[in-house]
Amino acid sequence: MKRVNTLHRDQAGASSVELALALPILASLLYGTFTISQLFEAQASIDHALGEGARYATLCLTPSSAGVCTVPTDAQITSVITGKLFGPAAGLTPSISTDAATKSKTITLTYTTTPDFLMFDGPTVTITRSRKVYYAS
């Protein structure tokens, strides 16, 4: 009985056990914070690139004296957008659809990833942003 009481009062090693229980959770939370921040970086990259691409799509590249504009081609717009992407969203290819009736273009970028939280994978996250721009005639 005396031995049981002695073991009950002995605190040696308790902090090691607590650390062994808490450290994996803390490491996963810290790593998860960085993983989530990459999603925010991808979203900022997509928004920035789409803004630059939309601005470029509205330009009149070579105006003539007759009032006729040369609008950027889809390849030129794609080149501007891919040049402005950074971080985890770098390398995405935008999709551009043209509506000749309204003289508009819809530019869309989609980023999909599965976050990794060290001990488990998170749900698949898809970020889709689009801009509709009206071009000069």
SVG drawing of the C-alpha trace seen along z (x, -y; Angstrom):
<svg xmlns="http://www.w3.org/2000/svg" viewBox="-25 -60 36 62">
<polyline fill="none" stroke="black" stroke-width="0.4" points="0.0,0.0 2.9,-2.3 4.3,-1.7 1.0,-2.8 0.9,-6.0 4.5,-6.8 3.7,-6.2 0.6,-8.3 2.5,-11.3 5.5,-11.0 5.3,-13.6 8.6,-12.6 8.0,-12.1 4.5,-13.7 5.7,-16.6 7.2,-14.2 3.9,-12.4 2.0,-15.7 4.5,-16.8 4.1,-13.5 0.4,-14.0 0.4,-17.7 3.3,-18.0 1.6,-16.2 -1.5,-18.4 0.6,-21.6 2.8,-20.6 -0.3,-19.8 -1.9,-23.2 1.3,-25.0 1.7,-23.2 -2.0,-23.7 -1.6,-27.4 1.0,-27.5 -1.1,-25.3 -4.1,-27.6 -1.9,-30.7 -1.0,-29.1 -4.6,-29.1 -4.9,-32.8 -1.7,-33.4 -3.2,-31.5 -6.4,-33.5 -4.5,-36.8 -2.4,-35.7 -5.5,-34.8 -7.3,-38.1 -4.2,-40.1 -3.6,-38.3 -7.3,-38.5 -7.3,-42.2 -4.3,-42.8 -5.7,-40.6 -9.0,-42.3 -7.3,-45.7 -5.3,-44.6 -8.3,-43.1 -10.0,-46.5 -7.1,-48.3 -7.2,-49.6 -3.8,-48.5 -3.6,-50.3 -6.2,-52.9 -6.7,-54.2 -7.8,-57.6 -11.1,-56.0 -11.9,-55.1 -11.2,-51.4 -9.3,-49.6 -7.3,-46.4 -8.2,-44.5 -5.8,-42.0 -6.1,-38.4 -6.9,-35.6 -3.3,-34.5 -2.0,-37.9 -4.5,-38.1 -3.4,-34.6 0.2,-35.7 -0.4,-38.7 -2.4,-36.7 0.2,-33.8 3.0,-36.4 1.3,-37.9 0.5,-34.7 2.7,-33.9 2.9,-31.4 1.1,-28.2 -1.2,-29.4 1.7,-30.0 1.3,-27.9 -2.5,-28.0 -4.0,-28.6 -7.0,-30.8 -10.0,-30.0 -11.4,-32.9 -14.8,-32.9 -15.9,-35.6 -19.4,-36.9 -19.4,-38.8 -23.0,-40.0 -22.2,-42.0 -18.5,-42.5 -17.4,-41.0 -14.9,-38.4 -15.2,-36.2 -11.8,-35.3 -11.8,-32.4 -9.1,-30.9 -9.5,-27.8 -7.1,-26.5 -7.7,-23.1 -5.6,-21.6 -5.9,-19.2 -4.4,-20.7 -2.0,-18.5 -2.1,-18.7 0.8,-16.3 -1.3,-13.5 -4.3,-13.8 -5.4,-15.3 -7.9,-18.1 -10.9,-18.4 -10.3,-19.3 -10.4,-23.1 -11.3,-24.8 -10.8,-28.5 -12.6,-29.8 -12.5,-33.5 -13.8,-35.1 -13.9,-38.6 -16.2,-39.8 -14.7,-42.6 -16.1,-44.6 -13.7,-45.4 -13.5,-48.3 -14.9,-48.0"/>
</svg>
